[in-house]
Amino acid sequence: MSLKALRTLVTIARHGTFARAADLLSLTPSAVSLHIKTLEDELQVALFDRSRRQVVLTEAGQLAVARAEGILAAYDELADTLANGPSLRGRLRIGAIHTVLARRLPKALVWIKTHHPQLHVSVVSGMSAELARRIEDGELDAAITTEPVSPYPRSLQYTALFEDRFWAIASPELAGQSLPTLLASQPFLRFDKRAWAGRQIEQELRRQRLQVNEQMELDSQEALARMAAMGLGVAVIPMSDDDLQRLPAATILPFGEPQLTRCVVLLEHEKSQRRHLSAVLKTALEA
């Protein structure tokens, strides 16, 4: 009985189709089918109910998945333990939202390279919701995202890292005007609604019944802030105190009653066996 076949079984059970499992495991559909057939022959049971169009585990299949998860977890833990020694080794696959990628992450990666030179970190960028899906699908070990906004995969857990506040940004020539007046009179430069922070902004606009004249929609905090400061409209974005200090001259107003905040978190799968590695990332960000 091979570990690859057990991993194939667990992946099918988690993601619902043989095709999706083949994609995630970089296998051909025929190889996935062969893994399952080999398992069924060795165990002498049917793992899937083939009388249905959808993938449905038999009772024996459900028991096999539960046991397989335990076997794979124990193997992964053993492999990591043997590899670690006095210094962490291996590869950590992480994702990060754009604001973290541009600001905090580079220094954290330098810290990891200095303190754990044999730990190799690969990084992808994306929106929080997309990164959460990639963790759920097993493509990433962890991600730095905003605090999850429903709906999001319930199999994910998060640890708070730091907090940003939401601000409305406009040209310095518009100083002295209230936020409702600015939003009613100026084009609205929207933070992408697909992002979790964008959903927070939209919910607060609706709660306060603030009307906006949408001009554009971007997922770049820095671009929106600079466009708004240059007089192209009003942007609402989450920013740290350091971000505020780097802004060019602008009208800056708190957004929300009370002022809206977002928590940036380290997001992981609840069954992750690589938390000892992602814990290093948290330490590096705090350092």
Secondary structure, 3 states (H helix, E strand, C coil): CCHHHHHHHHHHHHHCCHHHHHHHHCCCHHHHHHHHHHHHHHHCCCCECCCCCCCCECHHHHHHHHHHHHHHHHHHHHHHHHHHCCCCCEEEEEEECHHHHHCCHHHHHHHHHHHCCCEEEEEEECCHHHHHHHHHCCCCCEEEEECCCCCCCCCEEEEEEEEEEEEEEECHHHCCCCHHHHHHHCEEEEECCCCHHHHHHHHHHHHHCCCCEEEEEECCHHHHHHHHHCCCCEEEEEECHHHHHHCCCCEEEECCCCCCEEEEEEEEECCCCCHHHHHHHHHHHHC
